Amino acid sequence: MENERHDPQHPNSSPVVWRSPLRYDVFESDGTYLGTVVPPEGFARTPRPVFDGDHVWAVGRDELGVERVVRYRIEVGG
């Protein structure tokens, strides 16, 4: 999509912005691929989420935009 903040005078400014849905690939400790995790609505990329077993701690935003630390449980086959 077009980058509304594009500055042609700045060498690192791109005229387009790449947008894609947030997904995480999940692997066992031995490298076996388990699948893709699709985070729920309101899940934030930053600060970086912490994955541990079948839980994820991350910042979530509610309908008013208020940020909170939230623990999510990863469900297989959902």
PQR file with spaces between the fields and no chain letter, atoms N, CA, C, O and H, PARSE charges and radii, in Angstrom:
ATOM       1  N    MET     1       0.834   -1.168    0.000 -0.4000 1.5000
ATOM       2  CA   MET     1       0.000    0.000    0.000 -0.0000 2.0000
ATOM       3  C    MET     1       0.885    1.239    0.000  0.5500 1.7000
ATOM       4  O    MET     1       2.053    1.173    0.383 -0.5500 1.4000
ATOM       5  N    GLU     2       0.345    2.333   -0.416 -0.4000 1.5000
ATOM       6  CA   GLU     2       1.100    3.577   -0.507 -0.0000 2.0000
ATOM       7  C    GLU     2       1.481    4.089    0.879  0.5500 1.7000
ATOM       8  O    GLU     2       0.660    4.084    1.796 -0.5500 1.4000
ATOM       9  H    GLU     2      -0.604    2.387   -0.727  0.4000 1.0000
ATOM      10  N    ASN     3       2.720    4.528    1.025 -0.4000 1.5000
ATOM      11  CA   ASN     3       3.225    5.062    2.292 -0.0000 2.0000
ATOM      12  C    ASN     3       2.927    6.559    2.346  0.5500 1.7000
ATOM      13  O    ASN     3       3.554    7.345    1.636 -0.5500 1.4000
ATOM      14  H    ASN     3       3.387    4.532    0.280  0.4000 1.0000
ATOM      15  N    GLU     4       1.979    6.949    3.181 -0.4000 1.5000
ATOM      16  CA   GLU     4       1.586    8.352    3.298 -0.0000 2.0000
ATOM      17  C    GLU     4       2.699    9.212    3.884  0.5500 1.7000
ATOM      18  O    GLU     4       2.710   10.428    3.693 -0.5500 1.4000
ATOM      19  H    GLU     4       1.469    6.311    3.758  0.4000 1.0000
ATOM      20  N    ARG     5       3.640    8.585    4.598 -0.4000 1.5000
ATOM      21  CA   ARG     5       4.742    9.325    5.222 -0.0000 2.0000
ATOM      22  C    ARG     5       6.015    9.304    4.369  0.5500 1.7000
ATOM      23  O    ARG     5       7.079    9.705    4.841 -0.5500 1.4000
ATOM      24  H    ARG     5       3.631    7.597    4.753  0.4000 1.0000
ATOM      25  N    HIS     6       5.918    8.847    3.136 -0.4000 1.5000
ATOM      26  CA   HIS     6       7.084    8.762    2.253 -0.0000 2.0000
ATOM      27  C    HIS     6       7.714   10.135    2.049  0.5500 1.7000
ATOM      28  O    HIS     6       7.027   11.105    1.728 -0.5500 1.4000
ATOM      29  H    HIS     6       5.054    8.520    2.752  0.4000 1.0000
ATOM      30  N    ASP     7       9.034   10.204    2.239 -0.4000 1.5000
ATOM      31  CA   ASP     7       9.800   11.430    2.039 -0.0000 2.0000
ATOM      32  C    ASP     7      10.847   11.147    0.962  0.5500 1.7000
ATOM      33  O    ASP     7      11.849   10.491    1.246 -0.5500 1.4000
ATOM      34  H    ASP     7       9.592    9.416    2.500  0.4000 1.0000
ATOM      35  N    PRO     8      10.637   11.629   -0.275 -0.5600 1.5000
ATOM      36  CA   PRO     8      11.582   11.356   -1.357  0.2800 2.0000
ATOM      37  C    PRO     8      12.996   11.880   -1.075  0.5500 1.7000
ATOM      38  O    PRO     8      13.961   11.423   -1.687 -0.5500 1.4000
ATOM      39  N    GLN     9      13.115   12.824   -0.161 -0.4000 1.5000
ATOM      40  CA   GLN     9      14.419   13.385    0.191 -0.0000 2.0000
ATOM      41  C    GLN     9      15.202   12.481    1.145  0.5500 1.7000
ATOM      42  O    GLN     9      16.411   12.647    1.306 -0.5500 1.4000
ATOM      43  H    GLN     9      12.331   13.195    0.336  0.4000 1.0000
ATOM      44  N    HIS    10      14.519   11.530    1.773 -0.4000 1.5000
ATOM      45  CA   HIS    10      15.168   10.634    2.735 -0.0000 2.0000
ATOM      46  C    HIS    10      15.475    9.304    2.048  0.5500 1.7000
ATOM      47  O    HIS    10      14.560    8.654    1.542 -0.5500 1.4000
ATOM      48  H    HIS    10      13.537   11.395    1.642  0.4000 1.0000
ATOM      49  N    PRO    11      16.756    8.881    2.017 -0.5600 1.5000
ATOM      50  CA   PRO    11      17.122    7.675    1.258  0.2800 2.0000
ATOM      51  C    PRO    11      16.510    6.372    1.778  0.5500 1.7000
ATOM      52  O    PRO    11      16.385    5.415    1.013 -0.5500 1.4000
ATOM      53  N    ASN    12      16.127    6.308    3.048 -0.4000 1.5000
ATOM      54  CA   ASN    12      15.539    5.082    3.609 -0.0000 2.0000
ATOM      55  C    ASN    12      14.014    5.084    3.579  0.5500 1.7000
ATOM      56  O    ASN    12      13.386    4.137    4.052 -0.5500 1.4000
ATOM      57  H    ASN    12      16.229    7.085    3.669  0.4000 1.0000
ATOM      58  N    SER    13      13.419    6.127    3.034 -0.4000 1.5000
ATOM      59  CA   SER    13      11.968    6.228    2.971 -0.0000 2.0000
ATOM      60  C    SER    13      11.453    5.499    1.733  0.5500 1.7000
ATOM      61  O    SER    13      11.881    5.771    0.611 -0.5500 1.4000
ATOM      62  H    SER    13      13.929    6.897    2.650  0.4000 1.0000
ATOM      63  N    SER    14      10.532    4.572    1.957 -0.4000 1.5000
ATOM      64  CA   SER    14       9.979    3.777    0.856 -0.0000 2.0000
ATOM      65  C    SER    14       8.626    4.344    0.422  0.5500 1.7000
ATOM      66  O    SER    14       7.839    4.764    1.270 -0.5500 1.4000
ATOM      67  H    SER    14      10.184    4.351    2.868  0.4000 1.0000
ATOM      68  N    PRO    15       8.342    4.364   -0.878 -0.5600 1.5000
ATOM      69  CA   PRO    15       7.042    4.869   -1.330  0.2800 2.0000
ATOM      70  C    PRO    15       5.886    3.919   -1.041  0.5500 1.7000
ATOM      71  O    PRO    15       4.722    4.310   -1.119 -0.5500 1.4000
ATOM      72  N    VAL    16       6.208    2.668   -0.706 -0.4000 1.5000
ATOM      73  CA   VAL    16       5.158    1.702   -0.374 -0.0000 2.0000
ATOM      74  C    VAL    16       5.466    1.048    0.971  0.5500 1.7000
ATOM      75  O    VAL    16       6.616    1.009    1.407 -0.5500 1.4000
ATOM      76  H    VAL    16       7.154    2.350   -0.642  0.4000 1.0000
ATOM      77  N    VAL    17       4.424    0.537    1.618 -0.4000 1.5000
ATOM      78  CA   VAL    17       4.543   -0.148    2.899 -0.0000 2.0000
ATOM      79  C    VAL    17       3.968   -1.549    2.732  0.5500 1.7000
ATOM      80  O    VAL    17       2.876   -1.716    2.190 -0.5500 1.4000
ATOM      81  H    VAL    17       3.489    0.568    1.264  0.4000 1.0000
ATOM      82  N    TRP    18       4.704   -2.555    3.197 -0.4000 1.5000
ATOM      83  CA   TRP    18       4.246   -3.938    3.124 -0.0000 2.0000
ATOM      84  C    TRP    18       3.439   -4.253    4.372  0.5500 1.7000
ATOM      85  O    TRP    18       3.925   -4.043    5.484 -0.5500 1.4000
ATOM      86  H    TRP    18       5.592   -2.420    3.637  0.4000 1.0000
ATOM      87  N    ARG    19       2.237   -4.743    4.220 -0.4000 1.5000
ATOM      88  CA   ARG    19       1.390   -5.142    5.342 -0.0000 2.0000
ATOM      89  C    ARG    19       0.974   -6.587    5.140  0.5500 1.7000
ATOM      90  O    ARG    19       0.582   -6.979    4.040 -0.5500 1.4000
ATOM      91  H    ARG    19       1.842   -4.913    3.317  0.4000 1.0000
ATOM      92  N    SER    20       1.059   -7.387    6.211 -0.4000 1.5000
ATOM      93  CA   SER    20       0.613   -8.775    6.150 -0.0000 2.0000
ATOM      94  C    SER    20       0.095   -9.167    7.530  0.5500 1.7000
ATOM      95  O    SER    20       0.487   -8.568    8.532 -0.5500 1.4000
ATOM      96  H    SER    20       1.377   -7.068    7.104  0.4000 1.0000
ATOM      97  N    PRO    21      -0.778  -10.160    7.590 -0.5600 1.5000
ATOM      98  CA   PRO    21      -1.314  -10.599    8.881  0.2800 2.0000
ATOM      99  C    PRO    21      -0.195  -11.152    9.774  0.5500 1.7000
ATOM     100  O    PRO    21       0.754  -11.764    9.284 -0.5500 1.4000
ATOM     101  N    LEU    22      -0.316  -10.932   11.070 -0.4000 1.5000
ATOM     102  CA   LEU    22       0.666  -11.418   12.030 -0.0000 2.0000
ATOM     103  C    LEU    22       0.480  -12.918   12.239  0.5500 1.7000
ATOM     104  O    LEU    22      -0.621  -13.380   12.536 -0.5500 1.4000
ATOM     105  H    LEU    22      -1.087  -10.434   11.468  0.4000 1.0000
ATOM     106  N    ARG    23       1.568  -13.673   12.080 -0.4000 1.5000
ATOM     107  CA   ARG    23       1.579  -15.126   12.276 -0.0000 2.0000
ATOM     108  C    ARG    23       2.903  -15.507   12.913  0.5500 1.7000
ATOM     109  O    ARG    23       3.912  -14.832   12.709 -0.5500 1.4000
ATOM     110  H    ARG    23       2.463  -13.297   11.838  0.4000 1.0000
ATOM     111  N    TYR    24       2.900  -16.594   13.688 -0.4000 1.5000
ATOM     112  CA   TYR    24       4.122  -17.129   14.280 -0.0000 2.0000
ATOM     113  C    TYR    24       4.241  -18.596   13.921  0.5500 1.7000
ATOM     114  O    TYR    24       3.289  -19.358   14.093 -0.5500 1.4000
ATOM     115  H    TYR    24       2.080  -17.142   13.853  0.4000 1.0000
ATOM     116  N    ASP    25       5.404  -19.000   13.423 -0.4000 1.5000
ATOM     117  CA   ASP    25       5.675  -20.413   13.180 -0.0000 2.0000
ATOM     118  C    ASP    25       6.196  -21.007   14.480  0.5500 1.7000
ATOM     119  O    ASP    25       7.021  -20.398   15.160 -0.5500 1.4000
ATOM     120  H    ASP    25       6.177  -18.381   13.284  0.4000 1.0000
ATOM     121  N    VAL    26       5.711  -22.203   14.825 -0.4000 1.5000
ATOM     122  CA   VAL    26       6.050  -22.839   16.102 -0.0000 2.0000
ATOM     123  C    VAL    26       6.836  -24.121   15.836  0.5500 1.7000
ATOM     124  O    VAL    26       6.476  -24.928   14.978 -0.5500 1.4000
ATOM     125  H    VAL    26       5.040  -22.698   14.273  0.4000 1.0000
ATOM     126  N    PHE    27       7.924  -24.285   16.600 -0.4000 1.5000
ATOM     127  CA   PHE    27       8.805  -25.444   16.462 -0.0000 2.0000
ATOM     128  C    PHE    27       9.044  -26.076   17.825  0.5500 1.7000
ATOM     129  O    PHE    27       9.059  -25.389   18.846 -0.5500 1.4000
ATOM     130  H    PHE    27       8.216  -23.629   17.296  0.4000 1.0000
ATOM     131  N    GLU    28       9.230  -27.388   17.832 -0.4000 1.5000
ATOM     132  CA   GLU    28       9.685  -28.093   19.033 -0.0000 2.0000
ATOM     133  C    GLU    28      11.145  -27.717   19.265  0.5500 1.7000
ATOM     134  O    GLU    28      11.796  -27.179   18.369 -0.5500 1.4000
ATOM     135  H    GLU    28       9.218  -27.947   17.003  0.4000 1.0000
ATOM     136  N    SER    29      11.659  -27.996   20.458 -0.4000 1.5000
ATOM     137  CA   SER    29      13.055  -27.674   20.758 -0.0000 2.0000
ATOM     138  C    SER    29      14.026  -28.445   19.867  0.5500 1.7000
ATOM     139  O    SER    29      15.164  -28.016   19.679 -0.5500 1.4000
ATOM     140  H    SER    29      11.130  -28.432   21.185  0.4000 1.0000
ATOM     141  N    ASP    30      13.582  -29.594   19.309 -0.4000 1.5000
ATOM     142  CA   ASP    30      14.456  -30.360   18.410 -0.0000 2.0000
ATOM     143  C    ASP    30      14.357  -29.894   16.956  0.5500 1.7000
ATOM     144  O    ASP    30      14.989  -30.480   16.077 -0.5500 1.4000
ATOM     145  H    ASP    30      12.657  -29.943   19.462  0.4000 1.0000
ATOM     146  N    GLY    31      13.571  -28.847   16.696 -0.4000 1.5000
ATOM     147  CA   GLY    31      13.447  -28.301   15.348 -0.0000 2.0000
ATOM     148  C    GLY    31      12.244  -28.785   14.568  0.5500 1.7000
ATOM     149  O    GLY    31      12.033  -28.335   13.442 -0.5500 1.4000
ATOM     150  H    GLY    31      13.058  -28.372   17.410  0.4000 1.0000
ATOM     151  N    THR    32      11.433  -29.698   15.132 -0.4000 1.5000
ATOM     152  CA   THR    32      10.245  -30.195   14.448 -0.0000 2.0000
ATOM     153  C    THR    32       9.211  -29.084   14.323  0.5500 1.7000
ATOM     154  O    THR    32       8.842  -28.443   15.307 -0.5500 1.4000
ATOM     155  H    THR    32      11.604  -30.062   16.047  0.4000 1.0000
ATOM     156  N    TYR    33       8.752  -28.869   13.095 -0.4000 1.5000
ATOM     157  CA   TYR    33       7.750  -27.832   12.844 -0.0000 2.0000
ATOM     158  C    TYR    33       6.389  -28.296   13.340  0.5500 1.7000
ATOM     159  O    TYR    33       5.936  -29.384   12.985 -0.5500 1.4000
ATOM     160  H    TYR    33       9.051  -29.390   12.296  0.4000 1.0000
ATOM     161  N    LEU    34       5.727  -27.471   14.164 -0.4000 1.5000
ATOM     162  CA   LEU    34       4.417  -27.822   14.708 -0.0000 2.0000
ATOM     163  C    LEU    34       3.264  -27.140   13.983  0.5500 1.7000
ATOM     164  O    LEU    34       2.160  -27.681   13.929 -0.5500 1.4000
ATOM     165  H    LEU    34       6.094  -26.587   14.452  0.4000 1.0000
ATOM     166  N    GLY    35       3.510  -25.963   13.429 -0.4000 1.5000
ATOM     167  CA   GLY    35       2.440  -25.262   12.732 -0.0000 2.0000
ATOM     168  C    GLY    35       2.522  -23.770   12.941  0.5500 1.7000
ATOM     169  O    GLY    35       3.525  -23.241   13.419 -0.5500 1.4000
ATOM     170  H    GLY    35       4.408  -25.523   13.473  0.4000 1.0000
ATOM     171  N    THR    36       1.451  -23.104   12.574 -0.4000 1.5000
ATOM     172  CA   THR    36       1.377  -21.645   12.651 -0.0000 2.0000
ATOM     173  C    THR    36       0.385  -21.234   13.719  0.5500 1.7000
ATOM     174  O    THR    36      -0.696  -21.813   13.832 -0.5500 1.4000
ATOM     175  H    THR    36       0.635  -23.533   12.186  0.4000 1.0000
ATOM     176  N    VAL    37       0.756  -20.226   14.505 -0.4000 1.5000
ATOM     177  CA   VAL    37      -0.133  -19.664   15.520 -0.0000 2.0000
ATOM     178  C    VAL    37      -0.646  -18.324   15.001  0.5500 1.7000
ATOM     179  O    VAL    37       0.135  -17.461   14.599 -0.5500 1.4000
ATOM     180  H    VAL    37       1.633  -19.755   14.412  0.4000 1.0000
ATOM     181  N    VAL    38      -1.971  -18.163   15.017 -0.4000 1.5000
ATOM     182  CA   VAL    38      -2.604  -16.910   14.628 -0.0000 2.0000
ATOM     183  C    VAL    38      -3.030  -16.208   15.918  0.5500 1.7000
ATOM     184  O    VAL    38      -3.927  -16.686   16.612 -0.5500 1.4000
ATOM     185  H    VAL    38      -2.604  -18.864   15.343  0.4000 1.0000
ATOM     186  N    PRO    39      -2.398  -15.082   16.244 -0.5600 1.5000
ATOM     187  CA   PRO    39      -2.748  -14.404   17.492  0.2800 2.0000
ATOM     188  C    PRO    39      -4.136  -13.772   17.429  0.5500 1.7000
ATOM     189  O    PRO    39      -4.633  -13.445   16.351 -0.5500 1.4000
ATOM     190  N    PRO    40      -4.757  -13.603   18.601 -0.5600 1.5000
ATOM     191  CA   PRO    40      -6.102  -13.020   18.638  0.2800 2.0000
ATOM     192  C    PRO    40      -6.093  -11.518   18.368  0.5500 1.7000
ATOM     193  O    PRO    40      -5.042  -10.878   18.381 -0.5500 1.4000
ATOM     194  N    GLU    41      -7.257  -10.977   18.130 -0.4000 1.5000
ATOM     195  CA   GLU    41      -7.429   -9.535   17.927 -0.0000 2.0000
ATOM     196  C    GLU    41      -6.895   -8.782   19.145  0.5500 1.7000
ATOM     197  O    GLU    41      -7.127   -9.195   20.281 -0.5500 1.4000
ATOM     198  H    GLU    41      -8.111  -11.496   18.119  0.4000 1.0000
ATOM     199  N    GLY    42      -6.191   -7.696   18.915 -0.4000 1.5000
ATOM     200  CA   GLY    42      -5.645   -6.891   20.014 -0.0000 2.0000
ATOM     201  C    GLY    42      -4.257   -7.291   20.445  0.5500 1.7000
ATOM     202  O    GLY    42      -3.660   -6.625   21.291 -0.5500 1.4000
ATOM     203  H    GLY    42      -6.002   -7.360   17.992  0.4000 1.0000
ATOM     204  N    PHE    43      -3.720   -8.376   19.877 -0.4000 1.5000
ATOM     205  CA   PHE    43      -2.383   -8.858   20.214 -0.0000 2.0000
ATOM     206  C    PHE    43      -1.353   -7.902   19.626  0.5500 1.7000
ATOM     207  O    PHE    43      -1.441   -7.550   18.450 -0.5500 1.4000
ATOM     208  H    PHE    43      -4.205   -8.917   19.190  0.4000 1.0000
ATOM     209  N    ALA    44      -0.374   -7.476   20.429 -0.4000 1.5000
ATOM     210  CA   ALA    44       0.633   -6.518   19.966 -0.0000 2.0000
ATOM     211  C    ALA    44       1.969   -7.208   19.701  0.5500 1.7000
ATOM     212  O    ALA    44       2.353   -8.122   20.430 -0.5500 1.4000
ATOM     213  H    ALA    44      -0.302   -7.762   21.384  0.4000 1.0000
ATOM     214  N    ARG    45       2.672   -6.773   18.662 -0.4000 1.5000
ATOM     215  CA   ARG    45       3.999   -7.307   18.317 -0.0000 2.0000
ATOM     216  C    ARG    45       5.078   -6.777   19.243  0.5500 1.7000
ATOM     217  O    ARG    45       6.073   -7.457   19.495 -0.5500 1.4000
ATOM     218  H    ARG    45       2.360   -6.031   18.069  0.4000 1.0000
ATOM     219  N    THR    46       4.888   -5.572   19.749 -0.4000 1.5000
ATOM     220  CA   THR    46       5.887   -4.961   20.613 -0.0000 2.0000
ATOM     221  C    THR    46       5.256   -4.536   21.926  0.5500 1.7000
ATOM     222  O    THR    46       4.130   -4.038   21.921 -0.5500 1.4000
ATOM     223  H    THR    46       4.079   -5.020   19.544  0.4000 1.0000
ATOM     224  N    PRO    47       5.929   -4.709   23.035 -0.5600 1.5000
ATOM     225  CA   PRO    47       7.216   -5.374   23.126  0.2800 2.0000
ATOM     226  C    PRO    47       7.087   -6.847   22.722  0.5500 1.7000
ATOM     227  O    PRO    47       5.993   -7.411   22.733 -0.5500 1.4000
ATOM     228  N    ARG    48       8.207   -7.451   22.372 -0.4000 1.5000
ATOM     229  CA   ARG    48       8.224   -8.819   21.851 -0.0000 2.0000
ATOM     230  C    ARG    48       7.543   -9.785   22.823  0.5500 1.7000
ATOM     231  O    ARG    48       7.877   -9.800   24.008 -0.5500 1.4000
ATOM     232  H    ARG    48       9.096   -6.993   22.364  0.4000 1.0000
ATOM     233  N    PRO    49       6.587  -10.597   22.337 -0.5600 1.5000
ATOM     234  CA   PRO    49       5.917  -11.572   23.201  0.2800 2.0000
ATOM     235  C    PRO    49       6.889  -12.645   23.695  0.5500 1.7000
ATOM     236  O    PRO    49       7.908  -12.923   23.062 -0.5500 1.4000
ATOM     237  N    VAL    50       6.549  -13.240   24.840 -0.4000 1.5000
ATOM     238  CA   VAL    50       7.366  -14.305   25.429 -0.0000 2.0000
ATOM     239  C    VAL    50       6.596  -15.606   25.309  0.5500 1.7000
ATOM     240  O    VAL    50       5.489  -15.727   25.835 -0.5500 1.4000
ATOM     241  H    VAL    50       5.721  -13.014   25.354  0.4000 1.0000
ATOM     242  N    PHE    51       7.181  -16.590   24.614 -0.4000 1.5000
ATOM     243  CA   PHE    51       6.574  -17.900   24.406 -0.0000 2.0000
ATOM     244  C    PHE    51       7.209  -18.885   25.372  0.5500 1.7000
ATOM     245  O    PHE    51       8.433  -18.936   25.491 -0.5500 1.4000
ATOM     246  H    PHE    51       8.080  -16.492   24.187  0.4000 1.0000
ATOM     247  N    ASP    52       6.382  -19.674   26.068 -0.4000 1.5000
ATOM     248  CA   ASP    52       6.888  -20.686   26.992 -0.0000 2.0000
ATOM     249  C    ASP    52       5.896  -21.841   27.031  0.5500 1.7000
ATOM     250  O    ASP    52       4.809  -21.724   27.596 -0.5500 1.4000
ATOM     251  H    ASP    52       5.387  -19.632   25.971  0.4000 1.0000
ATOM     252  N    GLY    53       6.288  -22.963   26.419 -0.4000 1.5000
ATOM     253  CA   GLY    53       5.383  -24.110   26.374 -0.0000 2.0000
ATOM     254  C    GLY    53       4.138  -23.774   25.584  0.5500 1.7000
ATOM     255  O    GLY    53       4.226  -23.326   24.441 -0.5500 1.4000
ATOM     256  H    GLY    53       7.172  -23.058   25.960  0.4000 1.0000
ATOM     257  N    ASP    54       2.972  -23.985   26.186 -0.4000 1.5000
ATOM     258  CA   ASP    54       1.731  -23.666   25.489 -0.0000 2.0000
ATOM     259  C    ASP    54       1.125  -22.346   25.951  0.5500 1.7000
ATOM     260  O    ASP    54      -0.081  -22.134   25.825 -0.5500 1.4000
ATOM     261  H    ASP    54       2.901  -24.348   27.115  0.4000 1.0000
ATOM     262  N    HIS    55       1.967  -21.457   26.487 -0.4000 1.5000
ATOM     263  CA   HIS    55       1.512  -20.125   26.899 -0.0000 2.0000
ATOM     264  C    HIS    55       2.344  -19.035   26.234  0.5500 1.7000
ATOM     265  O    HIS    55       3.506  -19.239   25.879 -0.5500 1.4000
ATOM     266  H    HIS    55       2.947  -21.629   26.589  0.4000 1.0000
ATOM     267  N    VAL    56       1.716  -17.872   26.075 -0.4000 1.5000
ATOM     268  CA   VAL    56       2.380  -16.691   25.536 -0.0000 2.0000
ATOM     269  C    VAL    56       2.001  -15.510   26.409  0.5500 1.7000
ATOM     270  O    VAL    56       0.826  -15.293   26.703 -0.5500 1.4000
ATOM     271  H    VAL    56       0.773  -17.706   26.363  0.4000 1.0000
ATOM     272  N    TRP    57       3.004  -14.749   26.820 -0.4000 1.5000
ATOM     273  CA   TRP    57       2.761  -13.504   27.546 -0.0000 2.0000
ATOM     274  C    TRP    57       3.041  -12.377   26.574  0.5500 1.7000
ATOM     275  O    TRP    57       4.101  -12.330   25.950 -0.5500 1.4000
ATOM     276  H    TRP    57       3.959  -14.925   26.582  0.4000 1.0000
ATOM     277  N    ALA    58       2.078  -11.463   26.449 -0.4000 1.5000
ATOM     278  CA   ALA    58       2.214  -10.369   25.492 -0.0000 2.0000
ATOM     279  C    ALA    58       1.390   -9.184   25.954  0.5500 1.7000
ATOM     280  O    ALA    58       0.616   -9.269   26.907 -0.5500 1.4000
ATOM     281  H    ALA    58       1.217  -11.501   26.956  0.4000 1.0000
ATOM     282  N    VAL    59       1.574   -8.087   25.258 -0.4000 1.5000
ATOM     283  CA   VAL    59       0.740   -6.912   25.506 -0.0000 2.0000
ATOM     284  C    VAL    59      -0.508   -7.053   24.652  0.5500 1.7000
ATOM     285  O    VAL    59      -0.430   -7.344   23.458 -0.5500 1.4000
ATOM     286  H    VAL    59       2.202   -8.018   24.484  0.4000 1.0000
ATOM     287  N    GLY    60      -1.649   -6.845   25.273 -0.4000 1.5000
ATOM     288  CA   GLY    60      -2.915   -6.855   24.547 -0.0000 2.0000
ATOM     289  C    GLY    60      -3.598   -5.517   24.707  0.5500 1.7000
ATOM     290  O    GLY    60      -3.374   -4.816   25.694 -0.5500 1.4000
ATOM     291  H    GLY    60      -1.712   -6.609   26.242  0.4000 1.0000
ATOM     292  N    ARG    61      -4.422   -5.158   23.754 -0.4000 1.5000
ATOM     293  CA   ARG    61      -5.170   -3.901   23.828 -0.0000 2.0000
ATOM     294  C    ARG    61      -6.663   -4.211   23.842  0.5500 1.7000
ATOM     295  O    ARG    61      -7.148   -5.047   23.079 -0.5500 1.4000
ATOM     296  H    ARG    61      -4.604   -5.727   22.952  0.4000 1.0000
ATOM     297  N    ASP    62      -7.372   -3.530   24.714 -0.4000 1.5000
ATOM     298  CA   ASP    62      -8.821   -3.733   24.745 -0.0000 2.0000
ATOM     299  C    ASP    62      -9.495   -2.809   23.737  0.5500 1.7000
ATOM     300  O    ASP    62      -8.822   -2.119   22.972 -0.5500 1.4000
ATOM     301  H    ASP    62      -6.978   -2.851   25.334  0.4000 1.0000
ATOM     302  N    GLU    63     -10.827   -2.799   23.740 -0.4000 1.5000
ATOM     303  CA   GLU    63     -11.578   -2.016   22.755 -0.0000 2.0000
ATOM     304  C    GLU    63     -11.361   -0.509   22.881  0.5500 1.7000
ATOM     305  O    GLU    63     -11.657    0.242   21.952 -0.5500 1.4000
ATOM     306  H    GLU    63     -11.374   -3.360   24.362  0.4000 1.0000
ATOM     307  N    LEU    64     -10.838   -0.064   24.038 -0.4000 1.5000
ATOM     308  CA   LEU    64     -10.539    1.359   24.226 -0.0000 2.0000
ATOM     309  C    LEU    64      -9.071    1.678   23.961  0.5500 1.7000
ATOM     310  O    LEU    64      -8.650    2.828   24.086 -0.5500 1.4000
ATOM     311  H    LEU    64     -10.597   -0.675   24.793  0.4000 1.0000
ATOM     312  N    GLY    65      -8.298    0.666   23.596 -0.4000 1.5000
ATOM     313  CA   GLY    65      -6.883    0.869   23.315 -0.0000 2.0000
ATOM     314  C    GLY    65      -5.988    0.810   24.534  0.5500 1.7000
ATOM     315  O    GLY    65      -4.799    1.117   24.443 -0.5500 1.4000
ATOM     316  H    GLY    65      -8.640   -0.268   23.494  0.4000 1.0000
ATOM     317  N    VAL    66      -6.541    0.416   25.682 -0.4000 1.5000
ATOM     318  CA   VAL    66      -5.752    0.303   26.906 -0.0000 2.0000
ATOM     319  C    VAL    66      -4.890   -0.952   26.827  0.5500 1.7000
ATOM     320  O    VAL    66      -5.384   -2.040   26.532 -0.5500 1.4000
ATOM     321  H    VAL    66      -7.506    0.166   25.756  0.4000 1.0000
ATOM     322  N    GLU    67      -3.584   -0.786   27.097 -0.4000 1.5000
ATOM     323  CA   GLU    67      -2.654   -1.910   27.013 -0.0000 2.0000
ATOM     324  C    GLU    67      -2.529   -2.612   28.356  0.5500 1.7000
ATOM     325  O    GLU    67      -2.510   -1.978   29.411 -0.5500 1.4000
ATOM     326  H    GLU    67      -3.183    0.098   27.336  0.4000 1.0000
ATOM     327  N    ARG    68      -2.443   -3.948   28.291 -0.4000 1.5000
ATOM     328  CA   ARG    68      -2.276   -4.775   29.491 -0.0000 2.0000
ATOM     329  C    ARG    68      -1.394   -5.963   29.133  0.5500 1.7000
ATOM     330  O    ARG    68      -1.372   -6.402   27.983 -0.5500 1.4000
ATOM     331  H    ARG    68      -2.458   -4.463   27.433  0.4000 1.0000
ATOM     332  N    VAL    69      -0.667   -6.482   30.121 -0.4000 1.5000
ATOM     333  CA   VAL    69       0.045   -7.736   29.920 -0.0000 2.0000
ATOM     334  C    VAL    69      -0.969   -8.854   30.057  0.5500 1.7000
ATOM     335  O    VAL    69      -1.704   -8.927   31.042 -0.5500 1.4000
ATOM     336  H    VAL    69      -0.686   -6.125   31.055  0.4000 1.0000
ATOM     337  N    VAL    70      -1.001   -9.726   29.056 -0.4000 1.5000
ATOM     338  CA   VAL    70      -1.996  -10.789   29.006 -0.0000 2.0000
ATOM     339  C    VAL    70      -1.293  -12.126   28.786  0.5500 1.7000
ATOM     340  O    VAL    70      -0.328  -12.211   28.026 -0.5500 1.4000
ATOM     341  H    VAL    70      -0.404   -9.666   28.256  0.4000 1.0000
ATOM     342  N    ARG    71      -1.786  -13.173   29.461 -0.4000 1.5000
ATOM     343  CA   ARG    71      -1.288  -14.524   29.208 -0.0000 2.0000
ATOM     344  C    ARG    71      -2.290  -15.233   28.320  0.5500 1.7000
ATOM     345  O    ARG    71      -3.471  -15.341   28.651 -0.5500 1.4000
ATOM     346  H    ARG    71      -2.570  -13.104   30.078  0.4000 1.0000
ATOM     347  N    TYR    72      -1.801  -15.714   27.183 -0.4000 1.5000
ATOM     348  CA   TYR    72      -2.626  -16.459   26.242 -0.0000 2.0000
ATOM     349  C    TYR    72      -2.231  -17.934   26.315  0.5500 1.7000
ATOM     350  O    TYR    72      -1.083  -18.261   26.614 -0.5500 1.4000
ATOM     351  H    TYR    72      -0.842  -15.626   26.914  0.4000 1.0000
ATOM     352  N    ARG    73      -3.176  -18.809   26.044 -0.4000 1.5000
ATOM     353  CA   ARG    73      -2.898  -20.236   25.951 -0.0000 2.0000
ATOM     354  C    ARG    73      -3.007  -20.645   24.495  0.5500 1.7000
ATOM     355  O    ARG    73      -3.976  -20.305   23.817 -0.5500 1.4000
ATOM     356  H    ARG    73      -4.109  -18.543   25.801  0.4000 1.0000
ATOM     357  N    ILE    74      -2.009  -21.378   24.013 -0.4000 1.5000
ATOM     358  CA   ILE    74      -2.027  -21.859   22.635 -0.0000 2.0000
ATOM     359  C    ILE    74      -2.871  -23.122   22.573  0.5500 1.7000
ATOM     360  O    ILE    74      -2.606  -24.084   23.293 -0.5500 1.4000
ATOM     361  H    ILE    74      -1.221  -21.655   24.563  0.4000 1.0000
ATOM     362  N    GLU    75      -3.881  -23.123   21.721 -0.4000 1.5000
ATOM     363  CA   GLU    75      -4.741  -24.284   21.533 -0.0000 2.0000
ATOM     364  C    GLU    75      -4.413  -24.952   20.206  0.5500 1.7000
ATOM     365  O    GLU    75      -4.326  -24.284   19.176 -0.5500 1.4000
ATOM     366  H    GLU    75      -4.096  -22.341   21.136  0.4000 1.0000
ATOM     367  N    VAL    76      -4.234  -26.236   20.228 -0.4000 1.5000
ATOM     368  CA   VAL    76      -3.929  -26.996   19.028 -0.0000 2.0000
ATOM     369  C    VAL    76      -5.231  -27.384   18.333  0.5500 1.7000
ATOM     370  O    VAL    76      -6.170  -27.864   18.967 -0.5500 1.4000
ATOM     371  H    VAL    76      -4.305  -26.779   21.064  0.4000 1.0000
ATOM     372  N    GLY    77      -5.270  -27.165   17.008 -0.4000 1.5000
ATOM     373  CA   GLY    77      -6.427  -27.587   16.221 -0.0000 2.0000
ATOM     374  C    GLY    77      -7.626  -26.688   16.323  0.5500 1.7000
ATOM     375  O    GLY    77      -8.722  -27.091   15.932 -0.5500 1.4000
ATOM     376  H    GLY    77      -4.507  -26.775   16.492  0.4000 1.0000
ATOM     377  N    GLY    78      -7.464  -25.463   16.840 -0.4000 1.5000
ATOM     378  CA   GLY    78      -8.571  -24.541   17.000 -0.0000 2.0000
ATOM     379  C    GLY    78      -8.857  -23.835   15.753  0.5500 1.7000
ATOM     380  O    GLY    78      -9.769  -23.009   15.707 -0.5500 1.4000
ATOM     381  H    GLY    78      -6.574  -25.136   17.158  0.4000 1.0000
